[in-house]
Amino acid sequence: MANSRNYDALNGKRNIVGDKIKQYRLDAKFSRQSLSNKLMLMGFDIQANSIYDIENGLRTVTDYEICAIAKALKIPIQDFLNDYYNSIENI
């Protein structure tokens, strides 16, 4: 498979944004529950246990969930993706 090398870099995780979400959530001094509550007020049903799974790479994340989480944490969405984007070799 041509892309297997890029997937191997994830060390079995199901997303590339979990570590960053956790970092920015802690920087904002949000608990998982408070982030979940804020997302609920925005109209996104992401439970605290799902945030745990996302942060630990146990769950995939949809594009609209990444957008909502970035908005809730008040950070640019590209901050979640830059490190991985820059690690991909040029084609």
C-alpha positions as CSV (number, residue, x, y, z in Angstrom):
1,M,0.0,0.0,0.0
2,A,1.5,3.3,-1.0
3,N,0.3,5.3,2.0
4,S,1.1,2.7,4.7
5,R,4.3,4.6,5.7
6,N,2.2,7.7,6.7
7,Y,-0.2,5.6,8.7
8,D,2.7,3.8,10.5
9,A,3.8,7.2,11.8
10,L,0.6,7.4,13.8
11,N,1.7,4.5,16.1
12,G,-1.8,2.8,15.8
13,K,-3.7,6.0,16.7
14,R,-7.0,6.7,14.9
15,N,-6.4,10.5,14.5
16,I,-3.6,13.0,14.3
17,V,-5.2,15.7,16.4
18,G,-5.7,14.1,19.8
19,D,-2.4,15.2,21.3
20,K,-2.9,18.8,20.2
21,I,-6.5,18.9,21.4
22,K,-5.3,17.7,24.9
23,Q,-2.5,20.3,24.9
24,Y,-4.7,23.2,24.0
25,R,-7.5,22.0,26.3
26,L,-5.1,21.9,29.2
27,D,-3.6,25.3,28.2
28,A,-7.1,26.7,28.3
29,K,-7.6,25.1,31.8
30,F,-10.7,23.2,30.5
31,S,-11.6,19.8,31.9
32,R,-13.0,17.3,29.4
33,Q,-16.4,17.9,30.8
34,S,-16.2,21.7,30.5
35,L,-15.1,21.3,26.9
36,S,-17.9,18.9,26.2
37,N,-20.4,21.4,27.8
38,K,-19.1,24.2,25.6
39,L,-19.5,22.1,22.5
40,M,-23.0,21.1,23.6
41,L,-23.9,24.8,23.8
42,M,-22.5,25.2,20.3
43,G,-24.8,22.4,19.1
44,F,-22.2,19.6,19.0
45,D,-22.8,16.4,21.0
46,I,-19.3,15.3,21.9
47,Q,-19.3,13.7,25.4
48,A,-16.4,14.0,27.8
49,N,-15.6,10.3,27.4
50,S,-15.4,10.8,23.6
51,I,-13.0,13.7,24.1
52,Y,-10.9,11.3,26.2
53,D,-11.0,8.8,23.3
54,I,-10.0,11.4,20.8
55,E,-7.2,12.7,22.9
56,N,-5.8,9.2,23.3
57,G,-6.1,8.2,19.7
58,L,-8.8,5.7,20.3
59,R,-11.5,7.4,18.2
60,T,-11.5,9.0,14.8
61,V,-12.6,12.6,14.6
62,T,-14.8,14.1,11.8
63,D,-13.9,17.3,10.1
64,Y,-16.8,19.2,11.6
65,E,-15.8,18.0,15.1
66,I,-12.3,19.3,14.6
67,C,-13.7,22.6,13.5
68,A,-16.0,22.8,16.5
69,I,-13.3,21.9,19.0
70,A,-10.9,24.4,17.5
71,K,-13.6,27.1,17.7
72,A,-14.4,26.1,21.3
73,L,-10.7,26.3,22.3
74,K,-10.3,29.6,20.3
75,I,-7.4,28.3,18.3
76,P,-6.8,28.2,14.5
77,I,-7.7,24.8,13.1
78,Q,-4.4,24.6,11.3
79,D,-2.6,24.4,14.6
80,F,-4.0,20.9,15.0
81,L,-2.7,19.8,11.6
82,N,0.5,21.7,10.9
83,D,3.0,19.2,12.5
84,Y,1.6,16.2,10.6
85,Y,1.1,18.2,7.4
86,N,4.8,19.3,7.5
87,S,5.9,15.7,8.2
88,I,4.4,14.3,5.0
89,E,7.1,14.1,2.3
90,N,6.6,16.1,-0.9
91,I,5.3,14.1,-3.8
